[in-house]
Amino acid sequence: MTGNPRTRDEWVPSACTLPTVEQPLRSREFDELFRRDVLAVVRESPTSTRLDLRPASAAAGRAAELSVRETGCCAFFTFSLSIGDGSVTLRIGTSPAHDGVLAALTERARSQVGAGA
């Protein structure tokens, strides 16, 4: 990972198996999720970030669908979607070897939260 995670898609690591031509689209899909559905971004540890989402079925559906597709190309990420007590939470985890990628994704999420509200 090199460069500012808000420019182009330099934050996407070489371990990602998504074809290079599809990476900008996936980044835009994450940006849309961050803008539309994320209420708060919490870096719980170097290997875990929590996204608090709007408590809506559409938000949960978008997060679930994107998470499933992302694990297909970036197996170093884990996703856990929790729904209960009026809240929707997406936790993203990784190994210490990829904590820099998670840090960049977390920064990108923070920069996008509420931008489309």
C-alpha positions in Angstrom: 0.0 0.0 0.0 1.4 3.4 -1.0 0.1 6.9 -1.3 -2.9 8.7 0.1 -5.9 6.4 0.3 -8.2 9.2 -1.0 -6.4 9.4 -4.3 -7.0 6.8 -7.0 -7.0 3.4 -5.5 -3.4 3.0 -4.2 -4.8 1.6 -0.9 -5.8 -1.6 -2.7 -3.1 -4.1 -1.9 -1.4 -6.5 -4.4 -3.0 -9.4 -2.4 -6.4 -8.4 -3.8 -7.3 -10.8 -6.6 -10.0 -8.6 -8.1 -9.0 -7.8 -11.7 -7.4 -4.4 -11.8 -10.0 -3.0 -14.2 -12.7 -3.8 -11.6 -11.0 -2.3 -8.6 -12.1 1.3 -9.2 -15.8 0.1 -9.4 -15.4 -1.8 -6.1 -13.8 1.3 -4.5 -16.8 3.4 -5.7 -19.2 0.8 -4.2 -17.5 1.1 -0.9 -17.6 4.9 -1.1 -21.3 4.7 -1.8 -21.8 2.5 1.2 -19.8 4.9 3.4 -21.7 7.9 2.2 -25.2 6.5 2.2 -25.3 4.1 5.1 -22.4 4.6 7.6 -23.2 6.7 10.6 -19.9 6.2 12.5 -16.5 4.6 12.0 -14.7 3.2 15.0 -11.2 1.8 14.8 -11.4 -0.8 17.6 -7.9 -2.1 17.2 -5.2 -2.2 14.5 -6.9 -5.2 13.1 -10.6 -4.3 13.6 -12.8 -1.5 12.4 -16.5 -1.1 13.3 -19.0 0.6 10.9 -22.2 1.7 12.5 -24.8 1.7 9.8 -28.3 3.2 9.3 -30.8 0.8 11.0 -32.5 0.0 7.7 -32.9 -3.3 5.8 -31.5 -1.8 2.6 -28.3 -0.6 4.4 -27.8 -4.1 5.9 -28.4 -5.7 2.5 -25.9 -3.5 0.7 -23.3 -4.1 3.4 -23.9 -7.9 3.3 -23.8 -8.1 -0.5 -20.6 -6.0 -0.7 -18.9 -8.0 2.1 -19.6 -11.3 0.4 -18.2 -10.1 -2.9 -15.1 -8.5 -1.2 -14.2 -11.8 0.6 -14.0 -13.4 -2.8 -11.1 -11.2 -3.9 -9.6 -10.0 -0.6 -9.5 -13.1 1.6 -7.4 -11.3 4.2 -10.5 -9.4 5.3 -13.2 -10.8 7.5 -16.7 -9.2 7.8 -19.2 -9.6 10.5 -22.7 -8.1 10.1 -24.7 -7.7 13.3 -28.3 -6.7 13.4 -30.2 -6.2 16.7 -31.7 -3.8 19.2 -32.4 -1.3 16.5 -28.8 -1.2 15.2 -26.8 -2.5 12.3 -23.1 -3.0 12.7 -20.4 -4.2 10.2 -17.1 -5.2 11.7 -14.1 -5.5 9.3 -11.1 -7.4 10.5 -7.8 -8.5 9.1 -4.5 -10.1 10.2 -1.6 -7.9 11.5 0.1 -8.4 8.1 -2.7 -6.4 6.5 -3.4 -3.8 9.2 -2.2 -1.0 6.9 -4.8 -1.9 4.4 -7.5 -1.8 7.1 -6.1 1.6 8.3 -6.4 3.0 4.8 -10.0 1.6 4.4 -10.9 3.1 7.8 -9.5 6.5 6.8 -11.4 6.3 3.5 -14.6 5.5 5.3 -14.2 8.4 7.7 -13.6 10.8 4.8 -16.8 9.7 3.1 -19.3 9.4 6.1 -22.3 11.6 5.5 -21.0 13.0 2.2 -24.1 11.7 0.4 -26.7 12.3 3.1 
